[in-house]
Amino acid sequence: MRRLLIRKKWKILKVLLTIILMAWATMAILNIHRFFKGTLEIYSLLLFLVVTNMTVSVYFDAITKKKKRKRKK
């Protein structure tokens, strides 16, 4: 029971962290577009792509890694 609770909490934490990272990346992009124009935009776009990739991988893992029960023969 404890292992299941820990796993659920870990998944929730991962999702929350990814949401926070997404929000931070979007804010960074908005700020960079306001103040700077040129090379920093490329860095902001790269950061945004990295964060989106992380979120997609986390959600994909959550969907694919369901309980694998061993069948007794």
N, C-alpha and C positions, 0 to 999 in steps of 0.2 A: 504493500500500500504506500509506504513512504517513497519508494522508487518512482511510482506513478505520479505522486504529487510533485516530486522534484522535477520530473520530466515535464509535467504540465507548466510548472512555474518557469522552467528554463525556456520553453517555447514562447510563453507570454513575454518574458524578458527580451528574447531575441526580436520579437515583433515590435515591441515598444522601442527598442534601440534603433531598429531600422526606420521606424516612423520618425523618431527624433532626428536621425541622420538625414532623412529626406527633407524635413523641414529646414534643417540647418543649411543643407546644400542649396535649396531654393532661395533662402534668405541671402546666402553668399552671392548667388548669381544675380539676384535683384540689386544688391548693393554694388557689385562690380559693374553692372550695366549702368547704374546711376553715375558713379564717380569716374570710372576708367573706361576707356575704349581702346581696343587693340589686342595686345598679347594676353592680357589677363582673362579676357573672355574665353580664350581657348582653354586655359587652365580650369576655369569655372565649369565649362562644358565637360571636360574630362572628369572632374570631380563628380559632377551630376551623373555621368555614365557609370562611374564606379559604384556610386551609391545605389543606383537603380539595379545594377547587376547583383549587388549584395542582397537587395530586397527580394528580387526574383529568385535567387538561389535559395534564400531562407524559406520563402513560401513554397517553392518546388520541393524542398526537403520535407516540409511539414505535410505536404499532400502525399508524396511518394512513400515516406517512411511511416507506414501504418504498422500496426501490431502484426508481427510475423509469428504465428503460432506453429510449433512443430507438431505434426500429426503423428500420433502413435500407431504403429503398424500392428 
